[in-house]
Amino acid sequence: MDTLFDVSHLTIGFEDNGEMHKVVDDISFSIAQGEILGVVGESGSGKSMTALAAMGLLPPQARVLSGNVAFEGRSILNLDKNERSLLSGNKMSMIFQEPMTSLNPVMKIGAQVGESLKLHTKMGRDEIRQNVIRALTDVGLSDPEGLLNKYPHELSGGMRQRVMIAQAMICSPKLLIADEPTTALDVIVQGQILKLLKKLHKERGVSILFISHDLNVIRELCQNVIVMYNGVIVERGRVEDVLKHPQHEYTKTLVASIPDNTTRVSEDQPILSMDHLDVFYREEMGGFFKKKGRRRVVKDLSLQVYEGELMGIVGESGCGKSTLAKTIVGLNRDFTGTMAMDKAVHPQMVFQDPFGSLNPARKIGWIMSEPLRVRGIRDKARRKQMVSEMLENIGLDPSFYDRYPHELSGGQRQRISIGTALLMDSRPLVADEPVSALDVTVQSQILELLLDIHKKRHLTILFISHDLNIVRHICHRVAVIYLGRIVEMADVDEIYKNPCHPYTRMLFESVLSDGASKDEQPEEESIGQDIEDSTDTGTGCPFYSRCACAMERCAHQAPESIDVGTDRPHLVRCFRADSKSI
């Protein structure tokens, strides 16, 4: 095949305090027409700098010291502004890791995607509009016409990334440079973006330079790979060959860090299985002579959780989700039904309030060493080493070992809670509202940490929350709980596209209409009661008193779960689930 893109003996320097440091050192590689080449390496390896140099986007402190970059046989390093404009977006395009920072926040989606057509073609306004709609459709976005007048902040991360790909591909470039385009996305959306790139490559024959730190992603998409370390290419070859027979020590380290998929439990072997579970809560009953009562909080709950899964549990306060979490980790043993776990399972919990779950009289090192003592690790020096390594893994300095909980911020304390659970070699990790007590910025950091841990360790996580937006962005599946019962359960994408239970729809409406006036909210969705005011008589549907769609039979008969899914299970506990009348 003919060479489309060629990098020859490229060296890039970065100026720091008057000194020039090499960040890319004498690298050479080429991409043939129709090839997908992966570039893998850790942060600072020089892989992104190489891409930025090719696109003429190097930061002011960086410059090419020697070498050449050629496209279709022509050197492109020293193009003037007009020549660069004709090339970029037209024959070569680039997509970035974080679409929110790459898309113009004050420019509508339609105008941004159509900008290249306006610059590189003589199309009229209507023709550009039709091409933009087609481009948005091609990248799998529903309602493309409705997206034209939206702004980037109104879209999810996955949707923004699709918009950026549509923008990059609208002029049918021959080369697409993708710099960590899936790193900021959850696992499900990541898979969707990779499938989209494969589709574009197959249908349009576009060559792709795919930059990543994740060998699993490279394996999924690329034909060939080069491995970069400290600005140098240390290994190159077919992806299969490099993964099976790595030669360089750094490549061996990368390959060794890939989770062993052969140990993955298949979907007919859940690591945690609950069947018709009823969980009880003991409380003091009112009256002059107070006595202990027993209230059923979780009712007839059946749920299977699989290895490597991020399972979301959603519901209002008082719905029973935290009681379920405590039962899973063994803090509540008053239940009937069955709960079975894989022999290797040791569930641990991360609580909503990290300060309340950390001993204020003990230093962090002692707190984090506790699970290691439980595991029988007697060597004090070894325990300290393991705690120090874990502190680094959760984004904290090892010096935190000698601090007390009150000396830490809320986000830092939550990191300690997560790290302590991981030192217990927990599986699954049960996270009960782990970010609801934190501000939005710190929330994001903790969620990124959980996703990073999940990715690196292939860790199963039960994520319990009342926040549908958070669950949407990190979970694979979600179960919606109302008054102790699962009323709907499906893959996250499915439940967001097609919420079937009236309670699920009410939860979505409460998110979508946040900040809207009462006049703007749909009349049929107005709910007059809180969950605390609801009663479960045990004879009819527990949601009957709050449901705008209730029928007479709902007052006297409890619905069973119905599977309304097509390719994947979508369970709904509602008489109207298989009709269009909800």
matplotlib code that plots the C-alpha trace (Angstrom):
import matplotlib.pyplot as plt

x = [0.0, 1.1, 2.4, 0.0, 1.7, 5.4, 7.4, 11.1, 13.8, 11.5, 12.9, 10.8, 12.1, 10.2, 11.6, 11.6, 13.3, 15.4, 16.6, 15.5, 14.5, 13.8, 10.3, 10.4, 13.8, 14.5, 11.4, 10.3, 7.2, 4.7, 1.0, -0.2, -3.5, -6.3, -4.1, -5.0, -1.8, -1.8, 0.7, 0.8, 2.7, 2.3, 1.7, 4.8, 6.1, 5.8, 2.9, 0.6, 3.4, 4.0, 0.4, 0.3, 3.4, 1.8, -1.3, 0.7, -0.7, 2.5, 2.3, 4.5, 7.2, 7.6, 9.3, 10.6, 14.4, 15.0, 13.3, 10.3, 6.6, 5.1, 1.6, 1.1, 4.8, 4.8, 6.5, 3.9, 5.9, 6.5, 3.2, 2.0, -1.4, -3.4, -1.7, -2.3, -5.9, -6.4, -4.9, -6.4, -10.0, -10.0, -7.4, -6.2, -8.4, -7.8, -10.1, -9.0, -9.4, -11.8, -14.5, -15.8, -12.6, -12.2, -15.7, -16.6, -18.9, -20.8, -21.3, -24.2, -23.5, -24.8, -22.5, -19.4, -19.8, -20.6, -17.6, -15.2, -17.7, -18.1, -14.3, -13.4, -16.4, -18.7, -21.9, -24.9, -26.5, -29.2, -26.7, -24.3, -27.3, -28.2, -24.6, -24.3, -27.5, -26.1, -22.7, -24.5, -26.6, -23.5, -21.9, -25.0, -26.6, -30.4, -32.5, -29.7, -31.9, -32.7, -29.0, -28.2, -29.4, -27.9, -24.7, -22.0, -22.8, -26.3, -24.8, -23.4, -19.6, -20.3, -22.5, -19.9, -17.3, -19.5, -20.1, -16.3, -15.9, -18.7, -16.9, -13.6, -15.0, -17.4, -14.9, -14.0, -10.3, -7.8, -6.2, -7.8, -5.6, -7.3, -5.5, -6.9, -10.5, -12.0, -10.0, -12.4, -15.4, -17.0, -16.4, -19.8, -19.4, -15.8, -16.9, -19.4, -16.8, -14.4, -17.2, -17.9, -14.2, -14.1, -17.3, -15.8, -12.6, -14.5, -17.0, -14.7, -11.3, -9.9, -6.4, -6.3, -3.4, -4.8, -3.0, -3.7, -2.1, -4.4, -3.2, -6.7, -8.1, -5.2, -5.9, -9.5, -9.0, -5.5, -3.6, -0.1, 1.3, 4.4, 5.3, 6.8, 8.7, 10.5, 10.2, 11.6, 10.0, 11.0, 9.0, 6.9, 5.0, 1.7, -0.6, -0.9, 2.8, 3.6, 1.0, 2.0, 5.8, 6.8, 10.6, 11.3, 11.0, 8.6, 6.3, 6.4, 5.3, 2.4, 1.3, 1.6, -0.8, -3.6, -6.3, -6.4, -9.7, -9.4, -10.3, -13.5, -16.6, -19.1, -22.6, -24.0, -21.6, -22.4, -20.0, -22.9, -26.4, -29.5, -32.8, -36.1, -34.3, -36.3, -34.2, -35.5, -34.6, -35.0, -36.3, -38.0, -41.7, -43.7, -45.7, -45.0, -43.4, -41.1, -40.2, -38.2, -40.0, -39.0, -39.8, -39.3, -37.2, -36.0, -38.7, -38.5, -35.3, -33.5, -30.2, -27.1, -23.8, -21.0, -17.2, -15.9, -19.3, -20.2, -23.8, -25.8, -28.5, -30.8, -33.6, -34.8, -33.8, -35.7, -36.1, -33.9, -30.7, -28.4, -29.9, -29.3, -25.6, -25.1, -26.6, -24.2, -21.2, -22.5, -23.5, -27.1, -27.8, -31.5, -32.8, -34.7, -34.2, -30.8, -27.6, -24.8, -21.2, -18.2, -15.7, -13.2, -15.6, -14.8, -17.2, -16.1, -18.0, -17.3, -19.7, -21.3, -19.6, -15.8, -15.2, -17.7, -16.2, -12.6, -11.3, -10.5, -8.0, -5.9, -3.4, -4.1, -1.3, -2.8, -6.3, -5.2, -3.0, -6.0, -7.2, -3.6, -3.5, -6.8, -5.3, -2.4, 0.4, 2.5, 5.6, 5.2, 7.6, 5.7, 2.4, 3.8, 5.1, 1.8, -0.1, 2.4, 1.9, -1.9, -1.7, 0.1, -2.5, -5.4, -3.7, -2.3, 1.3, 2.8, 3.3, -0.5, 0.6, 1.3, -1.8, -5.1, -8.5, -9.4, -6.3, -7.7, -10.4, -13.6, -12.3, -9.0, -10.9, -13.0, -9.9, -8.6, -11.9, -11.6, -7.9, -8.6, -11.3, -8.9, -6.2, -8.7, -8.6, -12.3, -14.5, -17.0, -16.6, -19.9, -20.0, -23.0, -23.5, -19.7, -19.8, -23.1, -21.5, -18.8, -18.9, -19.1, -15.4, -14.4, -17.2, -15.7, -12.3, -13.6, -15.6, -12.5, -10.6, -13.3, -13.3, -9.5, -9.5, -12.2, -10.3, -6.9, -8.2, -11.2, -13.0, -16.7, -18.4, -21.9, -22.6, -25.5, -26.9, -30.0, -28.3, -29.2, -26.7, -23.8, -25.0, -25.6, -21.9, -20.2, -22.4, -23.0, -26.4, -28.8, -31.5, -34.2, -35.5, -38.8, -39.9, -37.5, -38.5, -36.6, -39.2, -36.9, -33.5, -31.6, -28.4, -27.8, -28.2, -31.4, -33.0, -32.1, -33.5, -36.6, -37.6, -40.7, -41.8, -43.6, -41.3, -38.2, -39.8, -40.5, -36.9, -35.8, -38.3, -36.9, -33.5, -34.6, -36.9, -34.4, -34.7, -37.8, -41.0, -44.1, -45.7, -42.9, -43.3, -45.6, -48.9, -49.2, -45.8, -46.6, -46.3, -47.9, -46.2, -42.7, -41.5, -41.8, -45.6, -46.1, -47.4, -47.0, -50.1, -48.5, -51.6, -51.3, -48.6, -46.4, -46.3, -50.1, -50.6, -48.1, -48.6, -50.3, -50.9, -52.5, -55.4, -58.0, -56.2, -53.0, -54.7, -55.4, -52.8, -49.0, -47.4, -44.6, -41.5, -41.9, -38.9, -39.6, -36.0, -35.1, -31.4, -30.7, -32.9, -35.0, -37.1, -40.1, -42.5, -45.6, -48.9, -48.4, -44.8, -45.5, -47.9, -47.5, -49.9, -47.5]
y = [0.0, 3.6, 5.6, 8.4, 9.8, 9.7, 10.8, 10.8, 11.3, 13.8, 15.5, 18.0, 20.1, 21.8, 25.0, 25.1, 27.9, 28.8, 25.2, 23.0, 19.5, 16.8, 15.4, 13.5, 12.1, 10.9, 8.9, 7.5, 5.7, 5.8, 5.1, 3.4, 4.3, 2.5, 1.6, 2.0, 2.6, 2.7, 4.8, 3.6, 5.0, 6.7, 10.4, 12.4, 9.8, 12.2, 10.6, 13.6, 16.0, 14.0, 14.4, 18.1, 18.7, 17.0, 19.3, 22.5, 22.8, 22.7, 24.9, 28.1, 26.5, 23.5, 23.4, 20.9, 20.7, 18.3, 15.8, 15.9, 15.1, 14.5, 13.9, 12.4, 12.9, 16.6, 18.1, 19.8, 21.1, 24.6, 25.4, 28.9, 29.8, 29.4, 26.1, 24.7, 25.8, 23.9, 20.8, 20.7, 19.6, 18.8, 16.1, 15.6, 15.9, 15.5, 14.5, 15.1, 13.5, 16.0, 17.3, 19.8, 21.8, 21.3, 22.4, 26.1, 26.4, 29.5, 28.1, 25.8, 22.2, 22.8, 25.7, 24.0, 20.8, 22.8, 25.2, 23.1, 22.8, 26.6, 27.0, 24.2, 24.1, 26.3, 24.7, 26.9, 27.2, 24.5, 22.1, 22.5, 21.9, 18.7, 17.5, 18.3, 16.3, 13.4, 13.6, 13.6, 10.6, 8.7, 8.9, 7.4, 10.5, 10.3, 13.4, 15.2, 18.1, 18.7, 18.8, 21.6, 24.3, 22.8, 23.9, 21.5, 21.7, 20.3, 17.0, 14.0, 13.2, 10.4, 12.7, 15.4, 13.0, 11.8, 15.5, 16.0, 12.9, 14.2, 17.5, 15.8, 13.6, 15.9, 16.8, 13.1, 13.4, 10.8, 10.7, 11.0, 11.6, 10.5, 11.6, 9.6, 10.0, 7.5, 8.0, 10.5, 8.3, 5.4, 1.8, 1.5, 4.8, 3.9, 0.7, 2.6, 5.2, 2.4, 0.7, 4.0, 4.5, 0.9, 1.7, 4.9, 3.1, 0.3, 2.4, 5.4, 3.8, 6.5, 6.0, 6.4, 7.4, 6.3, 7.5, 5.9, 4.7, 1.7, -1.5, -3.0, -0.2, -0.5, -4.3, -3.6, -1.2, -1.2, -3.3, -2.1, -0.4, 1.6, 1.8, 5.1, 5.7, 8.9, 10.3, 7.3, 4.4, 1.3, -1.3, -1.6, -4.3, -6.0, -5.6, -9.4, -9.9, -7.1, -8.3, -12.0, -11.5, -8.1, -7.5, -4.3, -4.2, -1.3, -3.1, -6.2, -4.0, -2.6, -6.1, -7.5, -4.7, -5.8, -7.6, -11.3, -11.8, -15.5, -15.1, -13.1, -14.8, -15.4, -14.0, -17.4, -17.3, -14.2, -13.5, -12.2, -13.6, -12.6, -14.5, -13.4, -11.5, -9.9, -7.8, -6.6, -3.6, -3.6, -0.3, 1.0, 1.1, 4.1, 4.1, 4.5, 1.1, 1.1, -2.2, -3.4, -3.9, -5.6, -3.9, -5.4, -2.9, -4.9, -7.0, -10.0, -8.7, -10.8, -9.5, -11.0, -9.1, -10.2, -9.8, -6.5, -5.0, -1.5, -2.0, 1.0, 0.9, 4.0, 5.3, 7.9, 8.1, 5.5, 3.1, 0.4, 0.7, 1.4, -1.5, -3.7, -2.5, -3.3, -6.7, -7.5, -6.6, -8.5, -5.6, -6.7, -10.4, -10.3, -11.5, -14.3, -15.6, -16.5, -14.6, -16.5, -15.3, -16.6, -18.1, -15.4, -12.6, -10.3, -7.3, -4.0, -0.8, 2.9, 5.1, 8.4, 10.3, 9.5, 11.4, 9.3, 6.1, 6.9, 6.7, 10.3, 9.2, 7.2, 8.3, 7.4, 4.9, 2.9, 3.1, 1.8, -0.9, -2.4, -4.6, -5.8, -6.9, -8.7, -10.4, -11.7, -9.5, -9.2, -7.5, -3.8, -2.5, -4.5, -3.0, 0.5, -0.1, -1.4, 1.5, 4.0, 2.4, 2.5, 6.2, 6.9, 4.7, 6.8, 10.0, 11.0, 11.6, 8.9, 11.6, 11.3, 8.2, 10.3, 12.6, 12.4, 12.4, 15.9, 17.2, 16.1, 17.5, 15.6, 14.3, 13.2, 11.3, 9.6, 8.5, 7.1, 5.1, 3.7, 2.8, 1.1, -1.0, -2.0, -3.0, -5.6, -7.0, -6.3, -7.7, -6.3, -2.7, -1.5, 2.3, 3.8, 7.4, 7.9, 11.4, 12.9, 14.7, 16.2, 19.3, 18.9, 19.3, 16.7, 14.5, 14.3, 13.5, 10.6, 9.2, 9.4, 7.5, 4.8, 4.4, 4.2, 1.5, -0.4, -0.3, -1.2, -3.9, -5.2, -4.5, -5.1, -2.1, -1.7, 2.0, 3.2, 6.6, 8.8, 10.7, 9.4, 11.6, 10.1, 6.5, 7.3, 8.2, 5.4, 2.3, -0.6, -1.7, 0.0, -1.3, 1.2, 0.5, 1.8, 0.9, -2.1, -3.6, -3.4, -1.8, -1.6, -3.0, -2.8, -1.7, 2.0, 3.1, 1.2, 2.5, 6.1, 5.7, 3.8, 4.2, 2.1, 2.2, 5.4, 5.8, 5.6, 8.3, 10.4, 10.2, 11.2, 14.1, 15.3, 15.5, 17.0, 19.6, 20.7, 24.4, 24.6, 26.4, 24.4, 25.6, 24.0, 20.6, 18.0, 17.8, 14.1, 13.6, 15.8, 13.7, 14.9, 12.6, 11.8, 8.3, 8.7, 9.4, 6.3, 3.1, -0.4, -2.4, -5.6, -6.3, -3.9, -2.0, -0.1, 2.9, 3.0, 6.1, 8.2, 6.9, 9.1, 6.0, 3.8, 1.5, 0.0, -3.4, -1.7, -1.1, -4.8, -6.7, -6.5, -6.7, -9.2, -8.3, -8.4, -8.6, -6.0, -6.1, -7.2, -8.1, -7.6, -8.1, -5.1, -6.0, -3.8, -4.4, -2.7, -3.9, -1.3, -2.3, -4.0, -1.4, 2.2, 3.6, 4.6]
z = [0.0, -0.7, 2.2, 3.2, 6.3, 7.1, 10.2, 9.7, 12.4, 14.2, 17.3, 19.4, 22.2, 25.0, 26.6, 30.4, 32.3, 29.3, 28.7, 25.8, 26.8, 24.2, 24.5, 21.2, 20.2, 16.6, 15.9, 12.5, 11.4, 8.5, 7.9, 4.7, 3.1, 4.9, 7.9, 11.6, 13.6, 17.3, 19.4, 23.0, 26.0, 29.3, 29.9, 28.9, 26.4, 23.5, 21.7, 21.8, 21.0, 17.8, 16.7, 17.6, 15.5, 12.5, 12.9, 13.4, 17.0, 19.1, 22.2, 22.2, 24.4, 22.0, 18.6, 16.1, 16.4, 13.5, 11.2, 8.9, 8.7, 5.3, 4.0, 0.6, 0.0, 0.8, 3.9, 6.1, 9.0, 7.6, 5.9, 6.0, 7.5, 4.3, 3.3, 6.8, 6.7, 3.4, 4.8, 8.4, 8.6, 4.9, 4.2, 7.8, 11.0, 14.7, 17.6, 21.2, 24.6, 26.1, 23.6, 26.0, 25.9, 22.1, 21.1, 21.2, 24.3, 22.8, 19.3, 18.4, 17.3, 13.8, 13.1, 14.6, 12.5, 9.4, 9.8, 7.7, 4.8, 4.9, 4.7, 2.2, -0.1, -2.0, -0.6, 0.2, 3.6, 3.0, 1.5, 4.5, 6.8, 5.1, 5.2, 8.9, 9.6, 7.6, 9.4, 12.8, 11.7, 10.5, 13.9, 15.6, 17.1, 17.3, 16.4, 14.5, 13.5, 17.2, 18.0, 15.5, 17.9, 21.0, 22.8, 23.8, 27.6, 26.8, 25.6, 27.4, 27.1, 24.6, 22.5, 22.5, 21.3, 18.5, 17.5, 17.4, 15.2, 12.9, 12.7, 11.9, 9.2, 7.5, 4.7, 4.3, 5.3, 4.3, 7.8, 11.2, 14.2, 17.4, 20.6, 23.6, 22.3, 24.7, 27.9, 29.4, 28.7, 30.6, 29.5, 27.6, 25.7, 25.0, 23.3, 21.2, 20.0, 19.1, 17.0, 15.4, 14.4, 13.0, 11.0, 9.5, 8.6, 6.9, 5.0, 4.1, 4.0, 6.3, 7.8, 11.6, 13.9, 17.3, 20.4, 23.7, 27.0, 27.0, 25.3, 25.5, 23.4, 20.9, 20.7, 20.0, 17.1, 15.6, 13.1, 14.0, 17.0, 18.1, 21.8, 23.0, 26.2, 27.2, 23.7, 22.0, 20.0, 21.9, 20.0, 16.9, 15.0, 14.5, 17.5, 18.0, 17.8, 20.3, 22.8, 22.6, 22.4, 23.8, 23.6, 25.4, 29.2, 29.1, 26.7, 28.9, 31.8, 29.8, 28.7, 32.2, 33.4, 31.1, 33.1, 32.3, 30.5, 30.9, 34.6, 33.7, 35.0, 32.2, 32.5, 33.5, 36.5, 38.6, 41.5, 43.5, 43.2, 45.2, 44.8, 46.3, 49.0, 51.9, 54.2, 57.6, 59.7, 63.5, 65.0, 68.1, 67.9, 69.3, 72.5, 76.2, 76.5, 73.6, 72.0, 69.1, 65.8, 62.6, 59.3, 55.9, 53.9, 50.9, 49.3, 46.9, 45.3, 42.7, 41.2, 39.7, 39.5, 37.2, 37.4, 36.1, 36.0, 37.2, 38.5, 39.5, 42.2, 42.0, 44.1, 46.5, 50.1, 52.1, 49.2, 50.8, 48.6, 51.6, 53.6, 50.6, 50.5, 54.2, 53.7, 50.9, 53.0, 56.0, 58.2, 58.3, 58.5, 59.1, 55.7, 54.0, 50.5, 49.2, 48.7, 47.1, 46.4, 44.6, 47.0, 46.1, 46.9, 49.8, 49.5, 51.1, 51.5, 50.8, 52.8, 52.0, 54.8, 54.8, 58.0, 59.9, 58.6, 59.6, 63.2, 64.1, 66.8, 64.4, 61.7, 58.1, 58.0, 60.9, 59.4, 56.0, 57.6, 59.4, 56.4, 55.9, 59.5, 59.0, 56.0, 58.1, 56.8, 60.0, 58.7, 59.6, 57.0, 54.3, 55.5, 55.3, 51.8, 50.7, 52.2, 50.7, 47.2, 47.6, 48.6, 45.3, 43.4, 44.8, 43.9, 47.3, 48.5, 50.7, 53.4, 54.1, 56.0, 59.1, 59.0, 60.8, 59.1, 60.3, 58.4, 55.1, 52.8, 52.0, 48.7, 50.3, 53.0, 50.4, 48.6, 51.8, 52.3, 48.7, 49.2, 52.5, 50.9, 48.1, 50.5, 51.8, 48.3, 48.1, 45.3, 44.8, 46.0, 47.3, 47.0, 48.9, 47.8, 47.7, 46.2, 47.3, 50.3, 48.1, 45.9, 42.1, 41.3, 43.9, 42.8, 39.4, 40.8, 42.9, 40.0, 37.8, 40.5, 40.7, 36.9, 36.8, 39.5, 37.7, 34.5, 35.9, 38.3, 36.4, 39.7, 40.2, 41.7, 43.0, 42.8, 44.9, 44.2, 43.9, 41.1, 37.6, 35.9, 37.8, 37.2, 33.6, 33.1, 34.9, 35.1, 32.7, 34.1, 36.5, 38.8, 39.9, 43.5, 44.9, 48.4, 48.5, 45.2, 41.8, 39.5, 36.5, 35.5, 32.2, 30.5, 31.2, 27.6, 27.2, 30.4, 29.4, 25.9, 27.0, 30.6, 31.0, 34.7, 35.8, 38.8, 36.5, 34.3, 37.4, 38.4, 34.9, 34.9, 38.2, 36.6, 33.3, 34.8, 37.5, 37.8, 35.5, 36.6, 37.4, 34.2, 32.1, 33.7, 32.1, 34.0, 33.8, 35.6, 38.6, 41.7, 45.0, 47.5, 48.7, 49.2, 53.0, 52.6, 50.4, 51.9, 50.7, 51.7, 50.3, 48.1, 45.2, 43.3, 45.9, 43.5, 43.1, 45.3, 43.4, 39.9, 37.2, 35.1, 37.7, 36.8, 39.2, 39.3, 40.5, 43.9, 44.4, 42.5, 42.6, 39.1, 38.3, 36.4, 32.6, 30.2, 27.5, 26.1, 22.5, 22.4, 26.2, 29.3, 30.3, 33.3, 34.3, 37.2, 35.8, 34.1, 31.4, 30.6, 27.4, 26.1, 24.8, 27.3, 30.1]

ax = plt.figure().add_subplot(projection="3d")
ax.plot(x, y, z, "-o")
ax.set_aspect("equal")
plt.show()
